[in-house]
Amino acid sequence: MSYSCHEKSYFIKIVKNFSISVVTFLTMLDNSNIISNMKLSSRKEDYLETIYRLASKIDAVGISDIARERGVTLPTVKSAMTKLKKDGYINQRHYGKVLLTDLGRAKAEEVYKAHKTIRAFLHKILELPEEIAEKEACKMEHGLSVQTLDRLRDYVNKVLELKGR
């Protein structure tokens, strides 16, 4: 099983606190359901990415901002935020602005980087129209492993460097 950089750093902190080896800890995790339970649904990842993108444009991200951006109703967003808060990915006071936690920001950055890499591959390498590349990247960003994304990112960078873009 492969782990993201954030997961690895989190695991190392746990290992140091409990004085067990990293190998022992990762073996224990692989033999349990903990990691599979930590995996987010693509919908939750999309919400984190939306919050991340909005936060780069506006100071305080509200429920209505998220609903408008995603084209969904306020109750739908409230339900998603409740789940993300319970899972430790966001902080939000009752009817307050939404803030990503460190865990939420790390996951959102991971999803956004995957999205940008795939979009660049589809648009700049395969020369698909921007709109199609954007829609397809949204679908694909959730299904690729970290290893595949790293290799795709390297490939895109090399090809773009050769093209002079």
C-alpha positions in Angstrom: 0.0 0.0 0.0 1.3 3.5 -0.7 0.7 6.5 1.5 0.6 10.2 0.8 3.3 12.5 2.1 0.9 13.9 4.7 -0.1 10.4 5.8 3.5 9.4 6.2 4.4 12.4 8.3 1.3 11.9 10.5 2.3 8.2 11.0 5.9 9.2 11.9 4.5 11.4 14.7 2.5 8.6 16.0 5.4 6.2 15.8 7.7 8.6 17.8 5.0 9.0 20.5 4.6 5.3 21.0 8.2 4.2 20.5 7.5 1.5 17.9 9.2 1.1 14.5 7.7 2.6 11.4 7.7 -0.8 9.7 5.8 -2.3 12.7 3.3 0.5 12.6 2.7 0.4 8.9 2.3 -3.4 9.0 -0.3 -2.9 11.7 -2.1 -0.3 9.6 -2.1 -2.6 6.5 -3.6 -5.4 8.5 -6.4 -3.2 9.9 -9.2 -1.2 8.3 -7.9 2.1 9.5 -6.5 3.4 6.2 -9.5 2.3 4.2 -11.7 4.1 6.7 -9.5 7.3 6.4 -10.0 7.4 2.6 -12.3 10.2 1.6 -15.1 9.9 -1.0 -14.6 11.8 -4.2 -17.4 14.1 -3.2 -15.7 15.0 0.1 -12.5 15.6 -1.8 -14.3 17.8 -4.2 -15.7 19.9 -1.3 -12.2 20.3 0.2 -10.8 21.3 -3.2 -13.6 23.8 -3.6 -12.9 25.4 -0.2 -9.2 25.5 -0.9 -9.8 27.2 -4.3 -12.3 29.7 -2.8 -9.9 30.5 0.1 -7.2 31.5 -2.3 -9.7 34.1 -3.8 -11.6 35.4 -0.8 -10.7 36.0 2.8 -13.6 34.0 4.5 -15.3 31.1 2.8 -19.0 30.8 3.6 -21.5 28.0 3.0 -23.3 30.1 0.4 -19.9 30.6 -1.5 -19.4 26.8 -1.6 -23.0 26.2 -2.7 -22.7 28.8 -5.5 -19.4 27.4 -6.7 -20.6 23.8 -6.7 -24.1 24.5 -8.0 -25.8 22.8 -5.1 -28.3 23.8 -2.4 -27.3 25.2 1.1 -28.7 22.1 2.9 -26.5 19.9 0.7 -23.4 22.0 1.6 -24.3 22.0 5.3 -24.6 18.3 5.3 -21.2 17.9 3.7 -19.6 20.4 6.1 -21.0 18.5 9.1 -19.3 15.3 7.8 -16.0 17.1 7.0 -16.0 18.7 10.4 -16.7 15.4 12.1 -13.8 13.8 10.2 -11.4 16.7 11.2 -11.0 18.3 7.8 -12.6 21.7 8.5 -13.4 24.0 11.4 -16.7 25.9 11.4 -18.8 27.5 14.1 -22.5 27.3 13.8 -23.3 29.3 10.6 -19.8 30.6 10.6 -17.1 30.7 7.9 -15.4 27.4 6.9 -11.7 27.0 7.6 -9.6 24.0 6.5 -7.7 22.3 9.3 -4.1 21.3 8.7 -5.3 17.8 7.7 -8.0 19.4 5.4 -5.5 21.7 3.8 -3.1 18.9 3.1 -5.7 16.8 1.5 -7.2 19.7 -0.5 -3.7 20.6 -1.8 -3.1 16.9 -2.8 -6.4 16.8 -4.7 -5.8 20.2 -6.3 -2.3 19.2 -7.4 -3.7 16.1 -8.9 -6.3 18.1 -10.7 -3.8 20.6 -12.1 -1.5 17.8 -13.3 -4.3 15.9 -15.1 -5.7 19.0 -16.6 -2.3 20.0 -17.9 -1.8 16.6 -19.4 -5.2 16.6 -21.1 -5.1 20.2 -22.3 -1.4 20.8 -23.0 -0.2 17.4 -24.0 -3.3 15.7 -25.5 -4.5 19.1 -26.8 -8.1 18.6 -25.6 -10.2 21.8 -25.3 -9.9 23.5 -21.9 -13.5 22.8 -20.9 -13.2 19.1 -21.6 -9.8 18.9 -19.9 -11.3 20.6 -16.8 -14.3 18.2 -16.6 -12.3 15.1 -17.2 -9.6 16.1 -14.6 -12.4 16.5 -12.0 -13.4 12.9 -12.7 -9.9 11.4 -12.9 -8.2 13.2 -9.9 -9.8 10.8 -7.4 -8.8 7.5 -8.9 -5.0 7.7 -9.5 -2.4 6.6 -7.0 0.2 9.0 -5.6 2.9 7.1 -7.6 0.9 7.4 -10.9 0.3 11.1 -10.2 4.0 11.7 -9.5 5.0 10.0 -12.7 2.4 11.9 -14.7 3.5 15.2 -13.2 7.1 14.4 -14.1 6.1 13.5 -17.6 4.0 16.6 -18.1 6.8 18.8 -16.8 9.4 17.2 -19.1 7.1 17.4 -22.2 6.2 21.0 -21.5 9.9 21.9 -20.9 10.7 20.4 -24.3 7.9 22.3 -25.9 9.1 25.5 -24.2 5.8 26.2 -22.4 
